[in-house]
Amino acid sequence: MENKYGIEYTKQGDYYMPNLVLEKEKIVLNKYGRMRLRFLKENKNAEYMIMFTKGTLNKHLKEIQETAEKRIDIIIEQLKQQNNLTEEMKNTDQLYWVSMMNNFKNTAEEIILNELIYV
């Protein structure tokens, strides 16, 4: 049975039950998407359930991970400029360059976690 809203129903006993099916969109979650998903499940369960039932959870996770990746790149570039770290240093003082880049990446990730993931 179908009504004017396009919802199909199945008769079960004396009642008509709607045939509700959530559409599943496949996305590949990176580190930040998985961290956000875990945070929502563990700390903001109501918000997680609302997004899940409305079908907006995958879109939200995809936006978070794309934004996180862009922000990390921007923050690393800003830190490189502030500390005068150049690509030339990669060839002249490789250990210093690698240690500074690791430091910048860790700093950027800490900022992202506080700004996007754990909010």
C-alpha positions in Angstrom: 0.0 0.0 0.0 1.3 3.5 -0.8 -0.1 6.9 0.3 0.0 10.3 -1.3 3.5 11.0 0.2 5.1 8.1 -1.6 5.7 6.0 1.5 5.0 2.3 1.1 3.4 0.4 4.0 3.2 -3.3 4.8 0.3 -4.8 6.8 1.5 -6.6 9.9 -1.4 -8.0 11.8 -3.9 -5.2 12.2 -1.4 -2.4 11.6 0.3 -0.9 8.6 4.0 -0.4 9.2 6.0 2.0 7.0 8.8 0.5 4.9 11.6 2.7 6.0 15.1 2.1 4.6 18.1 4.4 5.2 20.2 5.0 2.2 23.8 4.0 2.7 26.5 6.1 1.1 29.9 4.6 1.1 32.7 7.0 2.1 36.3 6.3 3.0 37.1 7.8 6.4 40.6 9.0 7.1 42.1 9.4 10.6 40.2 12.6 11.3 36.9 11.3 10.1 37.3 8.2 12.3 38.3 10.3 15.3 35.2 12.5 14.8 32.9 9.5 14.5 34.3 7.9 17.7 34.0 11.3 19.5 30.3 11.7 18.4 29.4 8.1 19.4 31.1 8.3 22.8 30.5 12.0 23.9 27.6 13.4 21.8 25.3 10.4 21.3 22.2 12.4 20.7 23.8 14.5 18.0 25.2 11.3 16.5 21.8 9.6 16.4 20.1 12.7 14.9 22.7 12.9 12.1 22.6 9.1 11.6 18.7 9.0 11.3 18.6 12.1 9.1 21.3 10.6 6.8 23.7 13.6 7.3 26.4 11.7 9.3 28.5 10.7 6.3 28.3 14.3 4.8 29.4 15.7 8.2 32.3 13.3 8.5 33.4 14.0 5.0 33.3 17.7 5.6 35.3 17.4 8.8 38.0 15.3 7.3 38.4 17.6 4.2 38.5 20.7 6.4 41.0 19.1 8.8 43.4 18.2 5.9 43.2 21.7 4.5 43.7 23.4 7.8 46.7 21.2 8.7 48.4 22.2 5.4 47.6 25.9 6.0 48.9 25.8 9.6 52.1 24.0 8.6 52.8 26.6 5.9 52.2 29.4 8.4 54.6 27.8 10.9 57.2 27.3 8.2 57.1 31.0 7.3 57.1 32.1 10.9 60.2 30.0 11.6 62.0 30.7 8.3 62.1 27.1 7.4 62.8 26.8 3.6 63.0 23.9 1.2 66.7 24.8 0.8 67.2 23.7 4.4 66.0 20.3 3.5 69.2 19.7 1.5 71.6 21.5 3.8 70.4 20.5 7.3 68.1 17.5 6.7 67.8 16.4 10.4 66.8 19.9 11.5 64.3 20.3 8.7 62.7 16.9 9.4 62.5 17.5 13.2 60.9 21.0 12.6 58.4 19.6 10.1 57.4 16.8 12.6 57.0 19.5 15.2 54.8 21.6 12.9 52.7 18.6 12.0 52.1 17.7 15.6 51.3 21.3 16.5 48.8 21.6 13.5 47.1 18.3 14.5 46.7 19.4 18.1 45.0 22.6 16.9 42.8 20.6 14.5 41.8 18.2 17.3 40.7 21.1 19.5 39.0 23.2 16.7 37.2 20.5 14.7 37.3 17.0 16.1 36.6 17.3 19.8 34.0 20.0 19.7 
